[in-house]
Amino acid sequence: DIATWEKAEQALHNVLKKRKGIYALYDGNKLVRVGLATNIYWRVKGHSKNEKMKWDTVNLFIIKNEMLSYLRDLETAIVRIAKPKYNQQKGRIGDD
């Protein structure tokens, strides 16, 4: 019900606020979108309002601050390997 969802959403917000990382969206068992976020809660919430994108499950991978310099490279590698349906850009890997 809506009250239960609102409580769960608030708990997620409290745990994930200002966390950085990679998210993976799935439609059933199929990976359909991978992305990076400097605020993972708000990024995934934004995708939940996108009616063109169909997904029902999310996996979150929180990245420690000392590893943030690799965040974009990690996202790029995942997108190039998995080729999710809703990822348009392939990303770029830097010189490091």
BELJOTA-V831808 format. One record per pair of residues at least 4 apart in sequence whose C-alpha atoms are under 7 Angstrom apart, sorted by the first residue. I is the first residue (numbers start at 0). J is the second residue. Records with the same first field share a line. If there is no record, write none. Layout:
I: J  J
This chain:
0: 4
1: 5
2: 6
3: 7
4: 8
5: 9
6: 10
7: 11
8: 12
9: 13
10: 14
11: 15
12: 16  40
15: 39  40
16: 38  40
17: 37  38
18: 37  38  39  61
19: 36  37  38  39  61  62
20: 35  36  37  39  60  61  62
21: 34  35  36  59  60  61  74
22: 33  34  35  57  58  59  60
23: 30  32  33  34  57  58  59
24: 30  31  32  33  54  56  57  58
25: 29  30  31  54  55  56  57
26: 30  31  53  54  55  56
27: 55
30: 83
31: 83  84  85
32: 83  84  85  86
33: 74  78  83  86
34: 74
35: 74
36: 42
38: 42
39: 43
40: 44
41: 45
42: 46
43: 47
44: 48
45: 49
62: 66  67
63: 67
69: 73
70: 74
71: 75
72: 76  92
73: 77
74: 78
75: 79  89  90  91  92
76: 80
77: 81
78: 82  83  89
79: 89
